[in-house]
Amino acid sequence: MAPLPEDNTGRMYWHYHANGNDHTVTARYSGTETPPGTAVEDFAAIIDGFSWAMPNDWAFISAEYSVQGSNVRLPLDFPLVEVSGAQDTLAAAAPAYVSIPGRSAGGRRWRITMLGTTYNPFLVPSTTADYRLTTAENSNVAALVVLCSGTALRAIDELAFFPHSYANLGFHRHWQDAVRG
């Protein structure tokens, strides 16, 4: 498949602080105007669904959006997602992530990833030895997969996406390289 341009859809950007660092998570929506309320609400619900994996220093910074065909970011009123955080902040876990992957109806890859989590493969090695948590192994992952299913959010080809029935766990490559020198 030929790659599609980054601005093929409208995008929402949610900036947050977790585990001592600032991060951004992006979601796509269909249309050329300000994101519809249902897309914003679905995005907020998914972000809230990651709370089981987030540290106690988790904090919302700001939200922005870009309309289809533009790379200009504009401020977005975003519902306050109050996540208290599930675990203590661990500096060694700063590069950890939890990601829900999937595919669009057109076959395009899709995923939503939260960086700075404190949930990593070393916390529960008996179920995460393969760096993956299935919906059968973890009820939080099962709930998150349900939240990602059937939303107003879209993949890069503007089609609905279907999340896989698992979450990938790992460490961001940039941090791995930094540690290795």
ABEGO torsion letter per residue (X at the ends): XBBBBAAABBBBBBBBBBGGBBBBBBBBBBEABBBBAAAAAAAAAAAAAAAAABBAABBBABBBBBBBGBABBBBBBBBBBBBAEABBBBAAAAABBBBBBBBBAAGBBBBBBBBGBABBAAABAAAAAAGBBBAAABAAAAAAAAAABGBABBBAAGBBBBBBABBBBEBBAAAAAAAAX
